[in-house]
Amino acid sequence: MSEATPPSRPHHRPMQRWSGFFDEVEGGADPALVTEAAERAATVLVRGPEARGDAGVAERLLRLADDEGIETIAEVWSGSPADSLAGCLWRLFVLRSWVHREPVRAAREFDAGRTRAQVSEVLAGVADPPGPDELKAMLDEVLRGIAVGDFADVLLRAAAFAHVVATGRAVLAEPSDSEVRRMLGLAEQLEAAGHLELAGRLA
């Protein structure tokens, strides 16, 4: 895909993996149980295992990510609302995946937008000049910050980056209006979630 939308998953991993991940979840195909697993994993990643006494869950989660890749975890977040921890993690994953998939386009659109969105550029914390490697490094840093940093800052930095890219798309006038709207919508969702986190209302 050429825009920051959920990446295609032609080799869909079976949800049954999650029934082994959470000992108490049986028959991972049950949507309610999958949703519960997704929410619990998101809470462990963002809040830490101490928040729910899930040290064992955290260890299994990290092992799953190492063995199967972050995509295995991210796929169960895809249906979560934007104002939830799981939904935030999905949107961060989508943004990261797009930049890694199309770093040259990401750099070009960011460069076109930064003169029109200077405040967002500063908040995004992107190296200058914003080449493909700098953009990829910034988003990797954002995702690493989930476990060790201020999650509101993670969300607001990612939102600022997406806002600059959306501005750049509009300046270049090459993508369709729908691509500009999608990226702007992603930026707005991440920003709103960041403010919810600052207010202690993101769960």
Summary of the structure (lengths in Angstrom):
residues: 203
radius of gyration: 17.1
end to end distance: 30.3
largest distance: 52.3
contacts: 647
relative contact order: 0.13
helix: 71%
strand: 0%
